């Protein structure tokens, strides 16, 4: 008989930084026959759903919804405000900043990249200096990733806005909150963000497939001055929908809409401030465990300053190939899937096997995080990876204190 892979008993745990753990309430809401898309509860729920999305983003801005992943809403946002030949300033702190720059270039824009590396946050002083040098105001938008899912850095978007204001520059501020919305504190209106993009599959706790673009009146005015925007990406009819199909430029992702309604109900029942606080505690528990393990070995947190760490994802490093060995062990022996390292080195470089990530976003609580950390600690022991004892104890102390 051929050897078959081991399948651990019990529930598996997908601890990658998106898609995140889907709540039973969301899955149950989606488990239904196809609904009528011309009349009834599905069209009727849209105005409240859009209003509740605004509550999560802390904004009074317009909302356009797309059947798309994060890359799709990158393109949607750019297509509405950046014409071919125009320039954008991209603040890169990891893989996804460079990805958004590439998307802009693919649309014919010129992307000027300020690269702050993969282990540091955006420096507002450099942003202000660059914008002050742009006396002709050729830069039409500043693109910043709030939390880069590859590096796990959390950038200070309010400080970026302050730098833009200090430079007296009229560019739009565009923020990627795909990894952060519903996890880390984000204030679209309070921080002066003109355009924000996010997706359904992380803090919003819905399977991948829906993307969202929030835009204010300043960005809407830029859209009106555009020479053309493709019919599908145009955010105006979606944000000003006169009938149900206008939200989607055609047929809706019906079951995702039901799932999103259930997820928003859960978010508002808990309260966004309470959600931010929960994510902060669980993130500190993970950091406490990792810092304890690191004291006796080679494990490293990618972001050294806790003030710049995401509350949704943690990027880590071990000597290659120990990270891959750890991931393979936890999945095979425990049914625990850890995230691969992404964009830290080329995937063909042997050093790639030294990076991994932990997702702790959305539908997670203390016992899940302790289980995640207990699985990692067991893997470190099983594989004889040098580490200090007591990581799980340190994490439980953080959670006990709340």
Buried (B, 14 or more C-beta within 10 A) or exposed (E): EEEEEEEEEEEEBBBBBBBBBBBEBBEEBBEEEEBEBEEEEBBEBBEEBBEBBBEBBBBEBBBBBBBBBBBBBBBBBBBBBBBEEBBBBBBBBBBBBBBBBBBBBEBEBBBBBBBBEBBBBBBBEEBBEBBEEBEEEEBBBBBBBBBBBBBBBBBBBBBBBBBBEBBEBEBBBBBBBBBBBBBBBBEBBEBBBBBBBBBBBBBBBBBBBBBBBBBBEBBBEBBEEBEEBEEBBBBBBBBEBEEBBBBBBEEBBBBBBBBBBBBBBBBEEEEBEEBBBBBBBBBBBBBBBBBBBBEEBBBBBBBEEEEBBBBBBBBBBBBBBBBBBBBBBBBBBBBBBBBBBBBBBEEEEEBBBBBBBBBBBBBBEBEBBBBBBBBBBBBBEEBEBEBBEBBBEBBBEBBEEE
